[in-house]
């Protein structure tokens, strides 16, 4: 069992990257040394009993030199609203690193990383670690329009080959990210023993990515998001229906069995 | 040994005795973790040493494995949360084989929560646990609101509760605690039935029936529409019920419902609870049980009490104001 910490950490920076989308940086060397791509932190957004529950956020990026962890979030409810109002210098209580992260199989040479909207949050850290391992990363980033594209410059600076799609055609490929992925898979013949797909985003998008992965026989992993209570596998509140190896179905916990699930497990 | 022990000795005698007696069971402190919020005891162990707890109550165990309700199973509400887990658990056989060994290794009171759809199922679970060492008590769950059969249905009627608990009583010599539902007209009547059936203690309350609707999609936030409300939102309701039962029924009461802080625990103790359970607070802050234990020590010190037991049921009412200490 991996170690887990609970700690009050200081907010070192907070930046609004796009409308209602924030990048928050906290000081937490222990998370930096333990956290794996795809794992998440469970954050208490304040001392008040309302909003009551913690909020799970993926580790967006770590900086081993500064001992900092960055978190990317969009204001979608009361918890993220409170977080968006927190100031640099304030502290926030976190638990982590939690969950099962991404795991590229040995021998993976090419990664097709498919991010829809805020789906970039867990995939940035993954990309960084894959590039460091010498894996060629083709990063497919999709959004409704140019304004909602996140982290393009940062992704390019990692050394990823960035492919963009927008629903309205205001930047990159005009259409859905799954269409862009389909074109790419059809055009280039990827060696399916050395290629993997990693994807996060809206459920419908991931469903499309999953069916393409099956059609082209490329292993894939997906990071799922669900409302959680405990975050540590105790309450069974965040379950999703999964396929078992024997062909049956069972509920698995997004917080402890996931949040990253294999193509063979997921049911969209 | 570097320092003389006199300072330590003074602290020792000033440190209040937090141990409480729950019928025949001695708890080292009155803070237990509530069923369903603490899994099988292992999930939080990196964050809090379970041996510090007064006791640990497992997730409900049923005769057969249960997959539970479809998602979504949890939703946040103002100062509270709704759940509809539906007694998802591995079943008693797997529990004994895979979960119990860890619990047996703990130096805290392990209480197994037992649930079923029929009286016979409760009895069979209890019998399968009979003879297993390391279980200090059984908490009989006659109050789960999230299952179609059994659970709350068996615990809402005093006669039904009496029948069920009497059958369970005959099946075991273990200490029995009945966990009661607040979704009844008269909780004291149910508690009295539990006493009549030979149960040694009652814990109250389980979750309150509640629901919430997403006004964007017009859909309920829980798959089951109605679920169980817990958290600070229900604390005053739970407190009133604990007080009522403590007044009317001569059984030890374990208070549970929205306890987040030591002050909350003190309220329940003043109302007559001899122990408390921390539930939803574990999700918010895994250190909550420890903070409450330490806060209770402080509460005793502030009041000049040497034993937490002296505080049980000591709410001051207008007509006995002369008893203020």
Interface residues (C-beta under 8 A of the other chain):
Chain A: X1 X3 X4 X5 X6 X44 X49 X50 X51 X52 X53 X54 X93 X95 X226 X227 X228 X229 X230 X231 X232 X233 X234 X235 X236 X237 X238 X239 X240 X241 X250 X251 X256
Chain B: X36 X37 X38 X39 X43 X44 X46 X47 X59 X67 X68 X70 X71 X72 X73 X74 X75 X76 X78 X79 X80 X81 X83 X85 X88 X231 X232 X260 X280 X282 X283 X284 X285 X286 X287
